[in-house]
């Protein structure tokens, strides 16, 4: 479970870091960034809920 939490944390930190840099440069962040974060985190969260 620790590895799964580390995976989710790294995905969120990577996406938010990219979004922050993109926002500072262009003042816009593509919806694809948020969709990628959700697509990477939802299966991990679903497995975490299923496994208990």
HELIX and SHEET records of a PDB file:
HELIX    1   1 UNK A    2  UNK A   26  1                                  25    
HELIX    2   2 UNK A   31  UNK A   51  1                                  21    
END                                                                             
